[in-house]
Amino acid sequence: MLKLRIERTAVTVPSLNGTLDPRFEVWRDGDGGVYAYAENTGDDYWMHVPGVASFRFSASGDQIAAITETTSEELVVDAYRRRVLPMALQVCGREVMHASAIRSPIGVAALCADSKTGKSTIAFGLSERGYPLWADDLVAFDISNQVARAISLPFNLRLRPSAAALFELPEVVPSADNEDDAAPGKETAPLTAICVLRRDEAPAQPVAVRRLSLADAFGAVLGHAWSFGLEDSDRKRRMIHNYLDLAAGTPVFDICFEPGLTNLPAILDAIEEIISDE
């Protein structure tokens, strides 16, 4: 499934001629900087990562070509994992959520959240309680007849400095399958629960859990969907249909909590109770 092939050539990443260039869809980081931009040229899709490589893939192919000049292989592989592979999977018909995830005895539980909410920290905390890590930051899945299956992807866990210090770990922690870049999607598992994480500086209680109705669940999960672009109306309709099926077939919980690492054990207790009940 979409293996990486590195092509070293003299071709460089094309420049972004202004943020309003109609050729490109632009992705920005939390500080507003451009970390990637993309375009569709006929049957080929391109993601350009400044300073790293241009990545080419198609909806029907089985490879992602990284076209680069002198960039280190480590940087190319990191961009492939974190930025390009999820978008290529979405183009090929899978769906991708902004979430981390752990695996329980019955399946995968996804932890959706905005950046800097703490989903990686919470996922690692659960792994310390015996729930292996499944994904960090992005969760890919297939869905059929309202049954969702999570797709394994290679990843590195990235912790904020305070969380890394708490767990006495480096800020980047390789996953168990870190070396296996040739086999994304080698494993699938049922997606059995989705927790939508929210921070509240002044909550009524340290952690509040609420199972969402279908309408609220659909809005919540769709708000964390990743897509290459929505110009393709057919693909947009399929994506909305898939997320409706996801919300209808998978329990979705809103988890509101007071931020701070001192509250982490209570958050983990609440999520562990959800996992054990499903």
Residue, then its C-alpha position, 0 to 999 in steps of 0.5 A: m500500500l503506497k510504498l515510498r520510492i526516493e528519486r534523487t534528481a536536480v529538480t527542486v521543490p517549486s516555489l509558492n508564488g504567493t499564498l493566493d496562487p490558484r494552483f495550490e492548496v496550502w497547509r499551514d502549521g500552528d504559527g501560520g507558516v507554510y509546511a506543505y502545498a499541493e496540486n492536482t495535475g491530471d492523474d497525478y497528485w503532488m505534495h510539495v514540502p519546502g526544503v525537503a521534496s516533492f511527492r507524487f502519487s495517484a489514486s490508482g498507484d501503489q507507490i509515492a515517489a519522493i523527488t529530491e535533490t540533496t535532502s537527507e533520507e531521514l527528512v524525506v521519510d519523516a515528511y512521507r509519514r507525517r504529511v504525505l502518506p495520510m493525504a495519499l490514502q485519502v485520495c485513494g478512498r480511505e479516510v483520515m482523522h486528526a487523532s492519536a490512538i491506542r489498541s484495546p483487546i477489542g479494537v482501536a480507540a481514537l483520541c481526536a483533538d485540536s493541536k496542543t490539546g494533549k492527545s499524544t500525552i494521553a495516548f502514551g499515558l494509556s499505553e503505560r496502562g497496557y494499551p499499545l499505541w496505534a497511531d499518533d496525530l493521524v488515524a486512517f480508516d476504511i468503512s463499510n456498512q457502518v463498520a470502521r476498521a483502523i489502518s496501521l501506519p508507521f509513526n513516531l510519537r511526539l511529546r511536548p517537553s513537559a510530557a516528555a519530562l513527566f514520562e522521562l522520555p525524549e520528545v520523539v519516541p519511535s514506534a515499535d514498527n518504526e523500521d517497517d516503512a515498506a508496509p503501511g497498512k500491514e494490519t487493520a483492527p476494528l475502530t471501536a470508540i472515538c473520544v473527542l478531547r476538549r480542554d476547559e480552563a474552568p470546567a464544572q468538574p475535572v473530567a466530564v464524559r458525554r456520549l454524543s448523539l448521531a448529529d453531534a457525533f457527525g459534526a465532531v468527527l467531521g471537524h477532525a477530518w483530513s482531506f487532500g482537497l474538496e474540489d472533487s464533488d464526488r469524493k466530497r460526497r463519499m467522504i461525508h457519507n463515510y463520516l455519517d456511517l462512522a458516527a452511526g456505527t461507532p460510539v463517539f464521546d465528548i471528553c471535557f477536562e481541566p488542562g494540566l498534567t496533574n489531571l492526567p490520571a483522572i483523564l486516563d481513568a475516564i477513557e479507560e472506563i470507556i474502553s472497558d465498557e465497549 
